[in-house]
Amino acid sequence: MTETGAGTNPIGRRTVLIATGTTAAVLAVGAAAPEAPTTPTASPAAAAAVCTLTKEMTEGPYYLDGALVRADVTEGKAGIPLKLALTVVNDSTCAVIPNALVEIWHCDALGEYSGYVGNNGHSEPDDGTFLRGGVLTNSSGLANITTIYPGWYRGRCVHIHVKVHTGVTLTSNGSFTGGQELHTGQLFIDETITTAVAKISPYSTNTVTRTTLAQDSIYDDGGAASGLMTLAALGSSTSSGYTGTLTLGVQQG
């Protein structure tokens, strides 16, 4: 199934500079980085960041209710490590939002979503929970989630779905209920890094033609405001993995 559309309620962008000391600088998120001999890396974060209302994007057809609240969603899935560091802020004030549930879901290296295995032409065990879950932000508004680099499926570039909820109640079965959904969007990755990842097994065994960022029907080339993460290498090779960072600006209250 292919995702189409960019959400039903387009949201304008509002940018507020967060000053460090007496100066403020714009963080260049997703800018092309110098290419290392073995591992493409993204530009390091600047001293000051931009607080932006992150664009709403389609939920897509693969969302499942009842995601587990957990910091590691891999469940042993093969793939390159990806450690997400997502900060949630109020886009109007840039104040961090603690105790917000940041929920993600995405396909595995072969383009299959848990609960929908087979839609990308591969046969594998399906427990309905792999590569799905979320955590509460800490006092600094930060959510740390361990996953793997996503694969791809027909018609879409590499991406991760994300929701931000506030006021949720944790349940005895490890999930959550209630609360208010403040944001539904998608996270994207610079094409240079994905090109390197696609050459490594098991990604290289995915024979579905890969859609690039430029070809994608959802990503609009809006950079960080449209979910483009900044990635930093965890080691000296592509297979060592990456840390992906982004500030999610949401409307609260």
Residue pairs with C-beta under 8 A, 6 or more apart in sequence:
1 61
1 62
1 116
1 119
2 154
2 155
2 156
3 58
3 60
3 61
3 155
3 156
3 217
3 218
4 58
4 217
5 58
5 218
6 57
6 58
6 218
6 220
7 55
7 56
7 57
7 58
7 184
9 56
10 55
10 56
11 53
11 55
11 56
11 251
12 53
13 52
13 53
13 55
13 222
13 225
14 52
14 53
14 91
14 92
15 50
15 51
15 52
15 225
16 50
16 51
16 91
16 92
16 93
16 94
17 24
17 25
17 26
17 48
17 50
17 51
18 24
18 48
18 49
18 50
18 51
18 94
19 48
20 47
20 48
23 48
24 48
25 46
25 47
25 48
26 46
26 48
26 50
27 45
27 46
27 48
27 49
27 50
27 224
28 43
28 46
29 50
29 223
29 224
29 228
29 229
29 230
29 246
30 42
30 188
30 190
30 223
30 224
30 228
30 229
30 230
31 42
31 43
32 190
32 192
33 40
33 41
33 42
33 43
33 190
33 192
34 41
35 192
36 233
38 236
38 237
38 238
39 196
39 233
39 235
39 236
39 237
39 238
39 240
40 190
40 192
40 193
40 195
40 196
40 233
40 238
41 193
41 231
41 232
41 233
42 190
42 193
42 230
42 231
42 232
43 230
44 232
45 230
45 245
49 247
50 224
50 247
51 89
51 91
51 94
51 247
51 249
52 91
52 224
52 225
52 247
52 249
53 91
53 225
53 249
53 250
53 251
54 91
54 183
54 185
54 224
54 225
54 226
54 227
54 247
54 248
54 249
54 250
55 185
55 220
55 222
55 225
55 226
55 227
56 183
56 184
56 185
57 184
57 185
57 186
57 218
57 226
57 227
58 184
58 186
58 218
59 161
59 163
59 184
60 161
60 186
62 105
62 107
62 113
62 115
62 116
62 161
63 105
63 161
64 105
64 114
64 115
64 128
64 132
66 175
67 103
67 105
67 129
67 132
67 133
67 134
67 175
67 176
68 129
68 132
68 133
68 134
68 174
68 175
69 101
69 133
69 134
69 135
69 136
69 170
69 174
69 175
69 176
70 133
70 134
70 135
70 174
71 135
71 144
71 145
71 146
72 145
72 146
72 147
73 104
73 130
73 131
73 132
73 133
73 145
73 146
73 147
74 130
74 131
74 146
74 147
74 148
75 127
75 129
75 130
75 131
77 108
77 109
77 130
77 131
77 148
78 108
78 109
78 148
78 202
79 108
79 109
79 148
79 149
79 151
79 202
79 203
80 148
80 149
80 197
80 200
80 203
80 238
80 239
80 240
80 241
80 242
81 146
81 148
81 149
81 234
81 240
81 241
81 242
82 146
82 147
82 148
82 149
82 150
82 241
82 242
82 243
82 244
83 144
83 145
83 146
83 147
83 234
83 241
83 242
83 243
83 244
84 104
84 143
84 144
84 145
84 146
84 147
84 160
84 187
84 229
84 243
84 244
84 245
85 142
85 143
85 144
85 243
85 244
85 245
86 102
86 142
86 143
86 145
86 162
86 245
86 246
86 247
86 248
87 96
87 137
87 140
87 141
87 142
87 143
87 245
87 246
87 247
87 248
88 96
88 97
88 100
88 102
88 137
88 141
88 143
88 164
88 247
88 248
88 250
89 95
89 96
89 97
89 141
89 247
89 248
89 249
89 250
90 96
90 97
90 249
90 250
90 251
90 252
90 253
91 249
91 250
91 251
92 251
92 252
94 249
96 137
96 139
96 140
96 141
96 142
97 137
97 141
97 166
97 250
97 252
98 136
98 137
98 138
98 139
98 140
98 141
99 136
99 137
99 166
100 136
100 137
100 141
100 143
100 164
100 165
100 166
100 182
100 250
101 134
101 135
101 136
101 137
101 164
101 165
101 166
101 168
101 176
101 179
102 134
102 135
102 136
102 137
102 143
102 145
102 162
102 163
102 164
102 248
103 133
103 134
103 162
103 163
103 164
103 165
104 132
104 133
104 134
104 145
104 147
104 160
104 161
104 162
104 163
104 187
105 113
105 114
105 131
105 132
105 133
105 160
105 161
106 113
106 131
106 147
106 150
106 159
106 160
106 161
107 113
107 120
107 131
107 150
107 151
107 152
107 153
108 114
108 124
108 130
108 131
108 148
108 150
108 151
109 148
109 149
109 150
109 151
109 202
109 203
109 206
110 120
110 122
110 124
110 151
110 202
110 205
110 206
111 120
111 122
111 151
111 152
111 153
111 154
111 206
111 208
112 118
112 119
112 120
112 122
112 124
112 126
112 151
112 153
113 119
113 131
114 126
114 127
114 128
114 129
114 130
114 131
114 132
115 126
115 128
115 129
116 126
117 123
117 124
117 125
117 126
118 126
119 153
120 153
120 154
120 206
120 208
121 208
131 147
131 148
131 150
133 145
134 143
134 145
134 163
134 176
135 143
135 144
135 145
136 143
137 143
147 160
149 158
149 189
149 197
149 203
149 241
149 242
150 158
150 159
150 160
151 158
151 203
151 206
152 158
152 206
152 208
152 210
152 211
153 208
154 208
154 209
154 211
155 211
155 217
156 211
156 216
156 217
156 218
157 188
157 194
157 210
157 211
157 212
157 213
157 215
157 216
157 218
157 219
158 188
158 189
158 194
158 210
159 186
159 187
159 188
159 189
159 216
159 218
159 219
159 227
160 186
160 187
161 184
161 185
161 186
161 187
162 183
162 184
162 185
162 186
162 187
162 227
162 248
163 181
163 183
163 184
163 185
164 181
164 182
164 183
164 248
164 250
165 176
165 179
165 180
165 181
165 182
166 179
166 180
166 182
166 252
167 178
167 179
167 180
168 176
168 177
168 178
168 179
169 176
169 177
169 178
169 179
170 176
171 177
182 250
182 251
182 252
183 248
183 250
185 227
185 248
186 218
186 219
186 227
187 227
187 228
187 229
187 244
187 246
188 213
188 219
188 226
188 227
188 228
188 229
189 228
189 229
189 231
189 244
190 213
190 228
190 231
191 212
191 213
191 214
193 231
193 238
193 242
194 210
196 238
197 203
197 238
198 204
198 206
198 210
199 238
200 238
200 239
213 219
213 221
214 221
219 226
219 227
219 228
220 226
222 228
224 230
224 246
224 247
227 246
228 246
229 244
229 245
229 246
230 244
230 245
230 246
231 242
231 243
231 244
231 245
232 242
232 243
232 245
233 240
233 241
233 242
234 240
234 241
234 242
234 243
235 241
